[in-house]
């Protein structure tokens, strides 16, 4: 199981330049990729997205691809048109102000637009293997970090699911006492109203049978146990399970609410409140899972 947050970085060398890829992610229900590429790599964008989509199914992923000179600076091309224009301007200023010396290459290279890092010409087909290598390294680091965080999340989710399972067992024990409680309550109300009702009175038996049918929660408890078993089972899978867990939680909430509405027994109602609290915490955590 993996979380939806993480970071990864990968690099590769191509023709004396370094390609660097950085990935970072935050929570999103769907996969969303914000991709920043150097202009030289724009036509490779579909391939980059395909590589990411093949391994990431949820989360908002920010991907930054950089192209750098081997020494660490950005890989740049010289704009000769801008260089000539800037040299001519400097030469004109030197003559107008009657300055000594000559216009140097260093001065020209500092001119605006002379070093054009955005328009480096790259043979993209030849560059793709290096970019793919850097991207795969970044993805591997990114997924490893997600797995570490996912394991911690799985431990917390498993403990909360076990607590809910324990509550379900307690409700199962209390369920057998609901009919007796209702029968006693009916007799008590009759006594307070000065009504003499025999315990074998047909009206009393009909009321108890009606109440038993209306408050029967055996099916809900069976489905709860099944959903909880499935929930815990998915926590150990090495694949995206966030959507499945989210669906199971919706079912768990539905069955828990039904039990609370049907049981009509204070002890069960109190347990249901605690279960809803745990389920809400589970729902919050599941939003962090891929």
Buried (B, 14 or more C-beta within 10 A) or exposed (E): BBBBBBBBBBBBEBEEBBBBBBBBBEBEEEBBBEEEBBEBBEEBBEBBBEBBEEEBBBBBBBBBBBBBBEEEEBBBBEBEEBBEBBBEEBEEEBEEEEEEEEBEEEEBEEBEEBBEBEEBEBEBEEBBEBBBBBBBBBBEBBBEBBBEBBBEBBEEBBEBBEBBBEBBEBBBEBBEEBBEBBBEEBBEEBEEEEEEBEEEBEEBEEBBEEBEEEBBBEEBBEBBBEBBEBBBEBBEEEEBBBBBBBBBBEBBBBBBBBBBEBBBBEBBEEBBEEBBEBBEBBBEBBBBBB
